Amino acid sequence: MFKNLIKPLLALVLMLPALALAADPGTVAEQAGNPSDVLWQAIQQGEVGRTTSSVDHHGQLINTVDERLLPARSDYLAPALALALFGMIGVFILFILVNGPSKLHDGFSGKMVYRWSKADVAIHWLGAIPCLLLILTGLVLLAGRLIIEPLMGPEALASLGAIAKPVHDYMAIPFLLGWLLMSVKWAKNQIPAKYDIAWFMVVGGYINFGPFKGKHPDAGFANAGEKVWFWCFVLFGAVIAVSGVILLFPEYVNPSRSLSLLALIAHGAAAIIITAFSVVHIFMATVLSEGGMECMVSGYCDENWAIQHHNVWYDEIKADGTLKYKE
């Protein structure tokens, strides 16, 4: 009887070390070398495999060089975009509280001077409305985790993101069209002139205190500030346009992973500049400049507004007989 038990007991004793190792798979992996750890280390070191793809880095499972760009988007671009929008709004609110708006010294004349055609007004709003929507939706997509999720939670951010993404994509097309038409049609009135330097020296005459008070620098059809805004819009709008096409239509552009990530970074960086200048432009045209908004509503401006803010242009149209009043 005992002889019959010896063999099973001996087999059990011999199996105990194996059972202990099976209970701790980490020990086996440490002794034999965990294949997944070895594979992951090889991937991180740039191990190349085989694939049917022909794009850049097609043989690498993970492109560690491109991955370095992603923290720049979340760590730098996201807070910078939020600062460009809310920071500039805060600065202008403070400025209005201290300085007040720029009033027409001679008041409204009641006579409206032709300044923009109906086509120009339409082009302006074709670019302006999508631009505002792109800024707001871009803020959700780029900086939502930074400013929305802490306040409203991840569910609210997910819901806003689901709305923001298609709106951002669809608004890109009218923005591109508006940007192109503005760039081509308005460039002739945005050429720098000598008197633009004097305009900057007195901050455009918008300061209501100190040595700048009451100053009315010369300005043509566009003043120096508007010219800076225009050329920034043209330049950085081009960056947004090109990078946006790459991101929006990858099936036609067929970009590499490196180009896609560079487009993503360039898109966000240019958007920060456009956002900051857009806030300045909106405040200057509405709150800060009395009578300024009327130009892009009806295409006409008050005669005293034209004389005070764009005297060189007013004198030119008066001299050559193209001055036209609203009937």
C-alpha positions as CSV (number, residue, x, y, z in Angstrom):
1,M,0.0,0.0,0.0
2,F,2.7,2.5,1.0
3,K,4.7,1.5,-2.1
4,N,1.7,2.6,-4.2
5,L,1.7,6.1,-2.5
6,I,5.4,6.8,-2.9
7,K,5.3,7.6,-6.7
8,P,2.4,10.1,-6.5
9,L,3.9,11.9,-3.5
10,L,7.3,12.1,-5.2
11,A,5.7,13.5,-8.4
12,L,3.8,16.1,-6.3
13,V,7.0,17.2,-4.5
14,L,8.8,17.6,-7.9
15,M,5.9,19.7,-9.2
16,L,5.8,22.2,-6.3
17,P,8.5,24.6,-7.7
18,A,6.8,24.6,-11.0
19,L,3.4,25.4,-9.4
20,A,5.0,28.2,-7.4
21,L,6.5,29.7,-10.6
22,A,3.1,29.5,-12.3
23,A,1.5,31.4,-9.5
24,D,4.0,34.2,-10.1
25,P,4.3,34.8,-13.9
26,G,6.5,37.8,-13.2
27,T,9.2,35.5,-11.9
28,V,9.1,33.3,-15.0
29,A,9.3,36.5,-17.2
30,E,12.2,37.7,-15.2
31,Q,14.1,34.4,-15.5
32,A,13.2,33.8,-19.1
33,G,13.1,37.4,-20.3
34,N,9.5,38.8,-20.9
35,P,9.0,38.8,-24.7
36,S,6.6,41.8,-24.5
37,D,9.3,43.8,-22.6
38,V,11.9,42.9,-25.1
39,L,9.6,43.8,-28.0
40,W,8.6,47.1,-26.5
41,Q,12.2,48.0,-25.8
42,A,13.1,47.3,-29.4
43,I,10.1,49.4,-30.7
44,Q,11.3,52.3,-28.5
45,Q,14.8,52.0,-29.9
46,G,13.5,52.3,-33.5
47,E,13.3,48.6,-34.5
48,V,12.2,48.4,-38.2
49,G,9.8,45.9,-39.5
50,R,8.0,45.1,-42.8
51,T,4.8,46.8,-44.1
52,T,3.1,47.5,-47.4
53,S,3.0,51.2,-46.5
54,S,5.3,53.6,-48.4
55,V,5.0,56.7,-46.2
56,D,7.8,58.1,-44.0
57,H,8.8,55.9,-41.1
58,H,6.6,53.1,-42.6
59,G,8.8,50.4,-41.1
60,Q,8.5,51.7,-37.5
61,L,5.5,50.8,-35.4
62,I,6.0,54.0,-33.4
63,N,7.7,57.2,-34.6
64,T,9.2,58.5,-31.4
65,V,10.5,61.7,-33.2
66,D,7.0,62.8,-34.1
67,E,5.7,62.1,-30.6
68,R,7.8,64.9,-29.2
69,L,5.5,67.4,-30.9
70,L,2.4,66.3,-29.1
71,P,3.4,67.7,-25.6
72,A,4.0,71.1,-27.3
73,R,0.4,71.1,-28.4
74,S,-1.0,70.4,-24.9
75,D,1.6,72.1,-22.8
76,Y,2.1,75.3,-24.8
77,L,-0.4,75.9,-27.6
78,A,-3.5,75.1,-25.5
79,P,-2.8,77.6,-22.7
80,A,-1.5,80.2,-25.2
81,L,-4.8,80.0,-27.2
82,A,-6.8,80.5,-24.0
83,L,-4.6,83.4,-23.0
84,A,-4.9,85.0,-26.5
85,L,-8.7,85.0,-26.3
86,F,-9.5,85.6,-22.6
87,G,-6.3,87.6,-21.8
88,M,-6.8,90.0,-24.7
89,I,-10.5,90.5,-23.8
90,G,-9.4,91.2,-20.2
91,V,-6.8,93.7,-21.3
92,F,-9.3,95.6,-23.5
93,I,-12.0,95.7,-20.8
94,L,-9.5,97.2,-18.5
95,F,-8.4,99.7,-21.1
96,I,-12.0,100.8,-21.8
97,L,-12.6,101.2,-18.1
98,V,-9.5,103.4,-17.8
99,N,-9.5,105.2,-21.1
100,G,-13.1,105.1,-22.3
101,P,-14.1,105.0,-26.0
102,S,-12.7,107.3,-28.7
103,K,-15.4,109.8,-29.2
104,L,-16.0,111.9,-32.3
105,H,-14.8,115.4,-31.3
106,D,-17.3,117.2,-33.5
107,G,-20.1,114.7,-33.0
108,F,-22.0,112.9,-35.7
109,S,-22.6,115.0,-38.8
110,G,-25.6,113.1,-40.0
111,K,-24.0,112.8,-43.5
112,M,-23.0,109.3,-44.5
113,V,-20.0,108.8,-46.8
114,Y,-19.7,105.8,-49.1
115,R,-16.8,103.6,-48.0
116,W,-17.4,99.9,-48.7
117,S,-19.4,98.3,-51.5
118,K,-22.1,95.7,-50.7
119,A,-19.7,93.0,-52.1
120,D,-17.0,94.2,-49.6
121,V,-19.4,94.0,-46.7
122,A,-20.5,90.5,-47.7
123,I,-16.8,89.4,-48.1
124,H,-16.1,90.8,-44.6
125,W,-18.8,88.8,-42.9
126,L,-18.1,85.8,-45.0
127,G,-14.7,85.7,-43.4
128,A,-15.6,87.2,-40.0
129,I,-18.4,84.9,-38.9
130,P,-16.6,81.6,-39.7
131,C,-13.5,83.1,-38.1
132,L,-15.3,83.6,-34.8
133,L,-16.8,80.2,-34.9
134,L,-13.5,78.6,-35.7
135,I,-11.9,80.4,-32.7
136,L,-14.6,79.2,-30.3
137,T,-14.7,75.6,-31.6
138,G,-10.9,75.5,-31.8
139,L,-10.7,76.6,-28.2
140,V,-12.9,73.6,-27.2
141,L,-10.9,71.2,-29.3
142,L,-7.4,72.4,-28.4
143,A,-7.8,73.8,-24.8
144,G,-11.0,72.1,-23.7
145,R,-9.2,69.8,-21.2
146,L,-7.5,72.9,-19.7
147,I,-10.4,75.3,-19.3
148,I,-13.7,73.4,-19.8
149,E,-13.2,70.0,-18.2
150,P,-12.1,71.3,-14.7
151,L,-15.2,73.5,-14.6
152,M,-17.9,71.4,-16.3
153,G,-16.5,67.9,-16.2
154,P,-15.5,65.3,-18.8
155,E,-19.0,64.6,-20.0
156,A,-19.7,68.2,-20.8
157,L,-16.4,68.5,-22.6
158,A,-17.2,65.4,-24.6
159,S,-20.6,66.8,-25.6
160,L,-19.1,70.2,-26.6
161,G,-16.3,68.4,-28.5
162,A,-18.9,66.4,-30.5
163,I,-20.5,69.7,-31.6
164,A,-17.3,71.6,-32.0
165,K,-15.6,69.2,-34.4
166,P,-18.1,69.2,-37.3
167,V,-18.7,72.9,-36.9
168,H,-15.0,73.6,-37.0
169,D,-14.6,71.4,-40.2
170,Y,-17.6,72.9,-42.0
171,M,-16.7,76.5,-41.2
172,A,-13.2,76.0,-42.6
173,I,-14.5,76.3,-46.2
174,P,-16.3,79.7,-46.0
175,F,-13.3,81.0,-43.9
176,L,-10.9,80.0,-46.7
177,L,-13.0,81.6,-49.3
178,G,-13.4,84.9,-47.3
179,W,-9.6,84.9,-46.5
180,L,-8.8,84.5,-50.2
181,L,-11.2,87.2,-51.4
182,M,-10.0,89.7,-48.7
183,S,-6.3,89.0,-49.4
184,V,-6.7,89.7,-53.1
185,K,-9.3,92.4,-53.2
186,W,-8.2,94.6,-50.3
187,A,-4.4,94.4,-50.6
188,K,-4.2,97.6,-52.7
189,N,-5.5,99.7,-49.8
190,Q,-3.1,98.2,-47.2
191,I,0.3,99.4,-48.6
192,P,2.4,101.0,-45.8
193,A,2.9,104.8,-46.0
194,K,5.3,107.2,-44.2
195,Y,2.5,108.7,-42.1
196,D,1.8,105.3,-40.6
197,I,4.8,105.7,-38.3
198,A,3.3,108.8,-36.8
199,W,0.1,106.9,-36.3
200,F,1.8,104.4,-34.1
201,M,3.7,107.2,-32.2
202,V,0.4,108.6,-30.9
203,V,-1.4,105.2,-30.6
204,G,-3.8,106.1,-33.4
205,G,-5.3,109.0,-31.4
206,Y,-7.3,106.6,-29.3
207,I,-5.8,107.6,-26.0
208,N,-7.9,110.1,-24.0
209,F,-5.3,111.2,-21.5
210,G,-1.8,112.6,-21.2
211,P,0.2,113.9,-24.2
212,F,-1.7,111.7,-26.6
213,K,-5.1,113.2,-25.9
214,G,-6.8,114.9,-28.8
215,K,-4.2,113.7,-31.4
216,H,-5.5,112.8,-34.8
217,P,-2.7,111.2,-36.9
218,D,-2.9,111.0,-40.7
219,A,-4.4,107.8,-42.1
220,G,-5.4,106.7,-45.6
221,F,-8.3,104.3,-46.4
222,A,-6.7,102.0,-43.8
223,N,-4.9,103.3,-40.8
224,A,-1.6,101.8,-39.7
225,G,-3.2,99.5,-37.1
226,E,-5.6,98.1,-39.7
227,K,-2.7,97.5,-42.1
228,V,-0.8,95.4,-39.5
229,W,-4.0,93.4,-38.8
230,F,-4.6,92.9,-42.5
231,W,-1.1,91.5,-43.3
232,C,-1.1,89.3,-40.2
233,F,-4.5,88.0,-41.3
234,V,-3.1,87.3,-44.8
235,L,0.1,85.7,-43.5
236,F,-1.1,83.6,-40.6
237,G,-4.4,82.9,-42.5
238,A,-2.3,81.3,-45.2
239,V,-0.7,79.1,-42.6
240,I,-4.1,78.2,-41.2
241,A,-5.4,77.5,-44.7
242,V,-2.5,75.3,-45.8
243,S,-2.3,73.3,-42.6
244,G,-6.1,73.1,-42.4
245,V,-6.3,71.5,-45.9
246,I,-3.7,69.0,-44.9
247,L,-5.6,68.1,-41.7
248,L,-9.1,68.2,-43.3
249,F,-8.4,66.3,-46.5
250,P,-5.6,63.7,-45.7
251,E,-7.0,61.3,-48.3
252,Y,-6.2,63.8,-51.1
253,V,-3.0,65.3,-49.7
254,N,-1.7,62.0,-48.4
255,P,0.6,63.6,-45.8
256,S,3.2,61.7,-43.8
257,R,2.8,61.4,-40.1
258,S,5.5,64.0,-39.6
259,L,3.8,66.4,-41.9
260,S,0.4,65.8,-40.3
261,L,1.8,66.6,-36.8
262,L,3.7,69.6,-38.1
263,A,0.5,70.9,-39.7
264,L,-1.3,70.4,-36.4
265,I,1.3,72.5,-34.5
266,A,1.5,75.2,-37.2
267,H,-2.4,75.4,-37.3
268,G,-2.6,76.0,-33.5
269,A,0.3,78.5,-33.5
270,A,-1.2,80.6,-36.3
271,A,-4.6,80.4,-34.7
272,I,-3.2,82.0,-31.5
273,I,-2.0,85.0,-33.5
274,I,-5.2,85.3,-35.4
275,T,-7.2,85.1,-32.2
276,A,-5.3,87.8,-30.4
277,F,-5.5,90.2,-33.4
278,S,-9.2,89.4,-33.9
279,V,-10.0,90.5,-30.3
280,V,-8.1,93.7,-30.9
281,H,-9.9,94.3,-34.3
282,I,-13.3,93.7,-32.8
283,F,-12.8,96.0,-29.8
284,M,-11.3,98.7,-32.1
285,A,-14.2,98.6,-34.5
286,T,-17.0,98.4,-32.0
287,V,-16.4,99.6,-28.4
288,L,-13.4,101.8,-28.9
289,S,-14.2,103.7,-32.0
290,E,-17.5,105.6,-31.9
291,G,-19.2,105.2,-35.3
292,G,-16.8,102.6,-36.6
293,M,-19.1,99.6,-36.7
294,E,-21.5,101.3,-39.1
295,C,-18.9,100.9,-41.9
296,M,-19.3,97.1,-42.0
297,V,-23.1,97.2,-41.5
298,S,-24.2,99.6,-44.3
299,G,-20.9,100.3,-46.1
300,Y,-21.2,104.0,-45.2
301,C,-19.4,106.0,-42.4
302,D,-20.3,109.3,-40.8
303,E,-18.4,112.2,-42.5
304,N,-16.9,113.4,-39.2
305,W,-15.7,109.9,-38.5
306,A,-14.0,109.8,-41.9
307,I,-12.3,113.2,-41.3
308,Q,-11.1,112.2,-37.8
309,H,-9.9,108.7,-38.5
310,H,-9.1,108.6,-42.2
311,N,-8.4,112.2,-43.2
312,V,-5.9,111.4,-46.1
313,W,-8.5,109.1,-47.7
314,Y,-11.3,111.7,-47.2
315,D,-9.2,114.5,-48.7
316,E,-8.4,112.3,-51.7
317,I,-12.0,111.3,-52.6
318,K,-13.1,114.9,-52.0
319,A,-10.4,116.2,-54.3
320,D,-10.9,113.7,-57.2
321,G,-14.7,114.0,-57.1
322,T,-15.4,110.4,-56.0
323,L,-16.9,111.5,-52.6
324,K,-20.4,110.1,-52.5
325,Y,-23.1,110.5,-49.8
326,K,-25.8,108.2,-48.9
327,E,-29.1,109.4,-50.3
